[in-house]
């Protein structure tokens, strides 16, 4: 199965085009990615990723993100870093902390969970 997150394309975009914007506008949040990918007739996932000038309370990195898997109109899984709660994974009604190490690791974990859910 080809990568549903197109990691290589995302990382190339992040490491080239937007880093210059972040340096020039270091006092403003910079939208890095906002996209929706159709997985099937009944499922899609959304990616929203910002580089922010200051840490989001509860997180130890300069990213604000939301990765969500929607099936039949319902959010069945979400990774995010809500202000004050830090990096989290939501699976149905269960919410648990996750460790953020790198963007690539975050996307790998999300993709692995998504593939398990959709299998």
Backbone as ProteinMPNN parsed JSONL, in Angstrom:
{"seq_chain_A": "XXXXXXXXXXXXXXXXXXXXXXXXXXXXXXXXXXXXXXXXXXXXXXXXXXXXXXXXXXXXXXXXXXXXXXXXXXXXXXXXXXXXXXXXXXXXXXXXXXXXXXXXXXXXXXXXXXXXXXX", "coords_chain_A": {"N_chain_A": [[0.851, -1.176, 0.0], [0.694, 2.188, -0.904], [2.177, 4.976, 0.8], [-0.08, 6.593, 2.829], [0.192, 9.057, 3.883], [2.033, 10.417, 2.422], [4.731, 10.912, 3.209], [7.375, 11.587, 2.327], [6.951, 13.669, 0.478], [5.724, 15.528, 2.164], [7.766, 16.007, 4.091], [9.759, 17.059, 2.433], [8.515, 19.431, 1.558], [8.246, 20.697, 4.058], [10.94, 20.968, 4.888], [12.061, 22.615, 2.994], [10.559, 24.881, 1.466], [8.907, 26.084, 3.553], [10.542, 26.547, 5.825], [12.127, 28.802, 5.38], [10.149, 30.75, 5.428], [9.399, 30.548, 8.09], [11.688, 31.468, 9.389], [11.827, 34.122, 8.434], [9.404, 35.143, 9.378], [9.349, 34.877, 12.199], [7.847, 35.64, 14.375], [5.273, 34.978, 14.007], [2.73, 32.467, 13.661], [3.121, 29.838, 11.326], [1.485, 28.299, 8.762], [2.037, 25.06, 7.813], [1.034, 22.72, 6.678], [-2.108, 21.838, 5.43], [-4.465, 19.69, 4.75], [-6.615, 17.302, 3.116], [-7.134, 13.924, 2.685], [-8.582, 11.475, 0.722], [-9.445, 8.252, 1.649], [-11.169, 6.144, 1.213], [-14.503, 5.459, -0.031], [-15.886, 6.002, 2.26], [-14.153, 7.049, 4.118], [-11.688, 9.405, 5.27], [-8.673, 11.308, 5.894], [-7.451, 14.076, 7.749], [-4.932, 16.558, 7.821], [-3.427, 18.99, 9.729], [-0.995, 21.309, 10.286], [1.029, 23.477, 12.044], [3.79, 25.723, 12.417], [4.8, 27.205, 15.295], [5.674, 30.227, 17.075], [6.195, 30.095, 19.809], [6.295, 27.625, 22.419], [3.565, 25.365, 22.608], [1.567, 25.26, 25.422], [2.199, 22.524, 27.503], [3.42, 20.997, 25.579], [6.633, 20.155, 24.119], [7.782, 21.266, 21.872], [7.836, 23.242, 18.827], [5.412, 23.052, 17.336], [2.035, 23.022, 16.312], [-0.561, 20.848, 15.948], [-2.947, 18.733, 14.212], [-4.128, 15.634, 13.464], [-6.444, 13.714, 11.904], [-8.637, 10.95, 11.59], [-11.427, 10.191, 9.789], [-14.327, 8.314, 9.628], [-17.187, 7.252, 8.041], [-18.332, 9.754, 8.59], [-17.637, 10.222, 11.244], [-15.256, 11.07, 13.703], [-12.825, 8.864, 14.301], [-10.283, 8.569, 15.201], [-7.743, 10.676, 16.507], [-4.844, 12.647, 16.535], [-3.345, 15.135, 18.427], [-2.223, 18.282, 19.853], [-3.432, 19.647, 22.251], [-3.86, 22.749, 23.871], [-2.372, 23.027, 27.004], [-2.772, 20.322, 27.563], [-0.939, 18.885, 26.128], [0.76, 16.56, 23.924], [-1.404, 14.273, 22.41], [-3.356, 11.282, 21.897], [-6.415, 10.367, 20.56], [-8.74, 7.886, 20.658], [-11.679, 6.929, 19.722], [-13.559, 7.179, 22.591], [-11.406, 7.244, 24.241], [-8.642, 8.928, 25.537], [-5.225, 9.584, 25.451], [-1.864, 10.295, 26.554], [0.867, 10.934, 24.281], [4.246, 10.439, 23.186], [6.07, 12.941, 21.718], [8.558, 12.915, 19.389], [9.718, 13.368, 16.827], [8.52, 14.933, 13.795], [8.314, 13.072, 11.736], [8.211, 10.61, 13.133], [5.801, 11.001, 14.487], [3.944, 11.087, 12.327], [4.397, 8.524, 11.308], [3.447, 6.908, 13.431], [0.749, 7.704, 13.489], [-0.058, 6.874, 10.927], [0.343, 4.088, 11.145], [-1.547, 3.425, 13.136], [-3.855, 4.224, 11.775], [-3.869, 2.458, 9.581], [-4.26, 0.047, 10.939], [-6.854, 0.454, 11.977], [-8.357, 0.702, 9.636], [-8.037, -1.725, 8.426]], "CA_chain_A": [[0.0, 0.0, 0.0], [1.497, 3.402, -0.896], [2.03, 5.778, 2.011], [-1.254, 7.45, 2.813], [0.557, 10.396, 4.343], [3.013, 10.987, 1.494], [5.742, 11.463, 4.102], [8.509, 12.188, 1.632], [6.51, 14.953, -0.052], [5.501, 16.428, 3.295], [9.037, 16.396, 4.677], [10.425, 17.938, 1.482], [7.856, 20.73, 1.667], [8.568, 21.281, 5.353], [12.352, 21.291, 5.021], [12.519, 23.586, 1.999], [9.783, 26.096, 1.29], [8.353, 26.759, 4.718], [11.507, 26.946, 6.844], [12.478, 30.196, 5.124], [9.037, 31.559, 5.926], [9.451, 30.525, 9.551], [12.78, 32.329, 9.812], [11.46, 35.51, 8.145], [8.22, 35.537, 10.143], [9.453, 34.076, 13.411], [6.93, 36.08, 15.401], [3.937, 34.553, 13.628], [2.543, 31.057, 13.336], [3.181, 29.584, 9.892], [0.805, 27.069, 8.354], [2.92, 24.204, 7.021], [0.246, 21.746, 5.923], [-3.536, 21.696, 5.71], [-4.909, 18.866, 3.628], [-7.563, 16.217, 3.347], [-6.881, 12.826, 1.76], [-9.628, 10.457, 0.682], [-8.928, 6.9, 1.801], [-12.174, 5.284, 0.587], [-15.79, 6.155, -0.166], [-16.433, 6.321, 3.579], [-13.112, 7.467, 5.059], [-10.647, 10.351, 4.868], [-7.948, 11.866, 7.022], [-7.045, 15.475, 7.623], [-3.674, 16.951, 8.441], [-3.221, 20.422, 9.925], [0.276, 21.457, 10.997], [1.538, 24.848, 12.132], [4.992, 26.015, 13.195], [4.431, 28.335, 16.148], [6.872, 30.875, 17.598], [6.429, 29.691, 21.195], [5.788, 26.292, 22.719], [2.176, 25.195, 23.033], [1.624, 24.756, 26.798], [2.05, 21.072, 27.606], [4.262, 20.367, 24.555], [8.047, 20.554, 24.192], [8.205, 21.537, 20.498], [7.191, 24.423, 18.25], [4.39, 22.673, 16.36], [0.631, 22.836, 16.701], [-1.005, 19.914, 14.911], [-4.129, 17.881, 14.336], [-4.246, 14.578, 12.462], [-7.723, 13.093, 12.24], [-9.209, 9.948, 10.699], [-12.89, 10.27, 9.812], [-14.961, 7.172, 8.972], [-18.643, 7.401, 8.063], [-18.678, 11.038, 9.189], [-17.295, 10.268, 12.659], [-13.827, 11.049, 13.994], [-12.531, 7.629, 15.04], [-8.947, 8.7, 15.774], [-7.152, 11.993, 16.321], [-3.618, 13.022, 17.235], [-3.265, 16.591, 18.512], [-1.588, 18.809, 21.062], [-4.331, 20.656, 22.805], [-3.243, 23.667, 24.828], [-2.45, 22.61, 28.4], [-2.804, 18.862, 27.688], [0.224, 18.304, 25.461], [0.569, 15.657, 22.784], [-2.432, 13.299, 22.788], [-4.033, 10.447, 20.902], [-7.817, 10.112, 20.89], [-9.285, 6.725, 19.961], [-13.048, 6.867, 20.237], [-13.712, 7.931, 23.843], [-10.175, 7.131, 25.021], [-7.63, 9.947, 25.275], [-4.012, 9.225, 26.171], [-0.685, 11.064, 26.132], [1.845, 10.293, 23.415], [5.537, 11.116, 23.215], [6.472, 13.554, 20.462], [10.009, 12.951, 19.208], [9.929, 14.063, 15.555], [7.333, 14.925, 12.944], [8.275, 11.808, 11.011], [7.726, 9.574, 14.059], [4.381, 11.271, 14.719], [3.197, 10.648, 11.152], [4.504, 7.059, 11.243], [2.532, 6.341, 14.425], [-0.615, 7.953, 13.023], [-0.314, 6.004, 9.779], [0.23, 2.703, 11.627], [-2.863, 3.309, 13.772], [-4.876, 4.347, 10.73], [-3.909, 1.218, 8.813], [-4.889, -0.975, 11.8], [-8.286, 0.736, 12.061], [-8.993, 0.512, 8.333], [-7.817, -3.1, 7.94]], "C_chain_A": [[0.896, 1.238, 0.0], [1.215, 4.203, 0.374], [0.841, 6.709, 1.897], [-0.909, 8.876, 3.212], [1.538, 11.098, 3.417], [4.119, 11.675, 2.275], [6.866, 12.183, 3.366], [8.138, 13.565, 1.083], [6.321, 15.964, 1.073], [6.826, 16.928, 3.849], [9.814, 17.314, 3.734], [9.834, 19.34, 1.541], [8.267, 21.425, 2.957], [10.011, 21.763, 5.41], [12.839, 22.335, 4.017], [11.704, 24.863, 2.059], [9.451, 26.792, 2.608], [9.384, 27.176, 5.75], [11.984, 28.375, 6.624], [11.398, 31.129, 5.626], [9.074, 31.641, 7.446], [10.534, 31.472, 10.042], [12.412, 33.8, 9.595], [10.332, 36.0, 9.045], [8.216, 34.849, 11.501], [8.548, 34.547, 14.545], [5.493, 35.645, 15.113], [3.898, 33.04, 13.434], [2.521, 30.911, 11.821], [2.497, 28.253, 9.604], [1.731, 26.29, 7.433], [2.1, 23.277, 6.134], [-1.198, 21.816, 6.379], [-4.107, 20.949, 4.522], [-5.891, 17.81, 4.085], [-7.319, 15.175, 2.26], [-8.0, 11.802, 1.857], [-8.973, 9.085, 0.723], [-9.854, 5.91, 1.109], [-13.456, 6.1, 0.424], [-16.338, 6.626, 1.174], [-15.402, 6.881, 4.556], [-12.155, 8.48, 4.429], [-9.857, 10.739, 6.108], [-7.526, 13.284, 6.695], [-5.742, 15.691, 8.37], [-3.648, 18.475, 8.528], [-1.973, 20.558, 10.793], [0.748, 22.901, 10.892], [2.903, 24.826, 12.812], [4.656, 27.27, 13.98], [5.676, 28.917, 16.809], [7.198, 30.511, 19.051], [5.815, 28.32, 21.422], [4.302, 26.347, 23.073], [2.238, 24.638, 24.456], [1.303, 23.261, 26.859], [2.889, 20.319, 26.588], [5.681, 20.915, 24.644], [8.627, 20.851, 22.811], [7.406, 22.717, 19.958], [6.208, 24.079, 17.136], [3.034, 22.617, 17.038], [0.041, 21.977, 15.598], [-2.313, 19.236, 15.261], [-4.111, 16.914, 13.162], [-5.511, 13.813, 12.822], [-8.141, 12.105, 11.161], [-10.718, 9.966, 10.888], [-13.441, 9.098, 9.015], [-16.464, 7.31, 9.15], [-19.075, 8.668, 8.807], [-18.323, 11.194, 10.652], [-15.783, 10.223, 12.834], [-13.535, 9.834, 14.867], [-11.147, 7.66, 15.677], [-8.433, 10.109, 15.493], [-5.871, 12.089, 17.137], [-3.621, 14.551, 17.267], [-2.463, 16.999, 19.735], [-2.398, 20.002, 21.551], [-3.62, 21.458, 23.887], [-3.463, 23.169, 26.257], [-2.442, 21.1, 28.601], [-1.587, 18.203, 27.056], [-0.183, 17.373, 24.33], [-0.332, 14.496, 23.195], [-2.871, 12.478, 21.589], [-5.43, 10.172, 21.432], [-8.27, 8.939, 20.023], [-10.685, 6.512, 20.512], [-13.149, 7.753, 21.466], [-12.442, 7.932, 24.692], [-9.176, 8.201, 24.571], [-6.405, 9.601, 26.101], [-2.832, 10.057, 25.674], [0.178, 10.237, 25.18], [3.144, 11.079, 23.526], [5.852, 11.647, 21.827], [7.988, 13.565, 20.422], [10.364, 13.731, 17.949], [8.612, 14.065, 14.79], [7.209, 13.594, 12.215], [7.741, 10.677, 11.893], [6.24, 9.749, 14.353], [3.535, 10.755, 13.559], [3.258, 9.132, 10.985], [3.516, 6.393, 12.202], [1.083, 6.518, 13.991], [-0.961, 7.013, 11.871], [-0.49, 4.55, 10.215], [-1.128, 2.48, 12.297], [-3.976, 3.35, 12.745], [-4.992, 3.041, 9.931], [-4.531, 0.085, 9.61], [-6.407, -0.783, 11.843], [-8.989, 0.392, 10.745], [-8.856, -0.902, 7.782], [-9.046, -3.971, 8.086]], "O_chain_A": [[1.79, 1.329, 0.841], [0.129, 4.108, 0.946], [0.765, 7.52, 0.975], [-1.656, 9.804, 2.902], [1.838, 12.274, 3.621], [4.419, 12.848, 2.055], [7.258, 13.282, 3.759], [8.911, 14.516, 1.205], [6.715, 17.123, 0.944], [7.002, 18.129, 4.056], [10.463, 18.255, 4.193], [10.571, 20.326, 1.57], [8.6, 22.61, 2.948], [10.28, 22.849, 5.923], [13.928, 22.883, 4.184], [12.144, 25.841, 2.662], [9.701, 27.99, 2.746], [9.116, 28.109, 6.507], [12.223, 29.094, 7.595], [11.695, 32.183, 6.188], [8.807, 32.697, 8.02], [10.324, 32.202, 11.01], [12.656, 34.634, 10.467], [10.318, 37.168, 9.431], [7.196, 34.298, 11.914], [8.495, 33.896, 15.588], [4.594, 35.924, 15.907], [4.902, 32.418, 13.089], [1.971, 31.757, 11.116], [2.884, 27.214, 10.138], [2.158, 26.798, 6.396], [2.437, 23.072, 4.968], [-1.478, 21.849, 7.577], [-4.221, 21.495, 3.425], [-5.983, 17.473, 5.266], [-7.3, 15.494, 1.071], [-8.324, 11.323, 2.944], [-8.068, 8.789, -0.057], [-9.393, 4.949, 0.492], [-13.477, 7.297, 0.711], [-17.159, 7.542, 1.225], [-15.738, 7.161, 5.707], [-11.855, 8.426, 3.237], [-10.308, 10.528, 7.233], [-7.279, 13.641, 5.543], [-5.49, 15.084, 9.411], [-3.826, 19.165, 7.524], [-1.899, 20.0, 11.888], [0.852, 23.465, 9.803], [3.144, 23.998, 13.69], [4.273, 28.286, 13.399], [6.632, 28.188, 17.076], [8.351, 30.609, 19.471], [4.913, 27.909, 20.692], [3.849, 27.266, 23.755], [2.906, 23.628, 24.678], [0.285, 22.802, 26.342], [3.057, 19.106, 26.719], [5.905, 22.001, 25.177], [9.831, 20.704, 22.6], [6.419, 23.137, 20.561], [6.18, 24.749, 16.104], [2.914, 22.212, 18.194], [0.132, 22.338, 14.424], [-2.728, 19.171, 16.419], [-4.082, 17.331, 12.004], [-5.631, 13.315, 13.941], [-8.018, 12.383, 9.968], [-11.223, 9.782, 11.996], [-13.069, 8.903, 7.857], [-16.956, 7.465, 10.267], [-20.052, 8.658, 9.555], [-18.674, 12.207, 11.257], [-15.104, 9.427, 12.186], [-13.944, 9.778, 16.026], [-10.86, 6.878, 16.584], [-8.644, 10.666, 14.416], [-5.824, 11.662, 18.29], [-3.873, 15.191, 16.246], [-2.074, 16.16, 20.548], [-2.087, 21.166, 21.297], [-2.88, 20.912, 24.705], [-4.596, 22.921, 26.669], [-2.137, 20.633, 29.699], [-1.239, 17.077, 27.414], [-1.316, 17.401, 23.851], [-0.073, 13.817, 24.189], [-2.776, 12.907, 20.439], [-5.611, 9.796, 22.59], [-8.19, 9.0, 18.796], [-10.864, 5.988, 21.611], [-12.857, 8.947, 21.396], [-12.409, 8.557, 25.751], [-8.904, 8.353, 23.38], [-6.509, 9.353, 27.302], [-2.801, 10.473, 24.516], [0.215, 9.01, 25.26], [3.139, 12.246, 23.916], [5.896, 10.882, 20.864], [8.637, 14.142, 21.295], [11.196, 14.637, 17.983], [7.703, 13.295, 15.098], [6.11, 13.051, 12.093], [6.914, 9.88, 11.45], [5.504, 8.768, 14.457], [2.534, 10.071, 13.77], [2.278, 8.517, 10.565], [2.833, 5.436, 11.836], [0.279, 5.594, 14.108], [-2.042, 6.424, 11.85], [-1.373, 3.855, 9.711], [-1.784, 1.467, 12.055], [-4.939, 2.589, 12.839], [-6.098, 2.583, 9.645], [-5.244, -0.749, 9.052], [-7.158, -1.755, 11.756], [-10.094, -0.15, 10.753], [-9.488, -1.243, 6.782], [-9.017, -5.146, 7.723]]}, "name": "protein", "num_of_chains": 1, "seq": "XXXXXXXXXXXXXXXXXXXXXXXXXXXXXXXXXXXXXXXXXXXXXXXXXXXXXXXXXXXXXXXXXXXXXXXXXXXXXXXXXXXXXXXXXXXXXXXXXXXXXXXXXXXXXXXXXXXXXXX"}
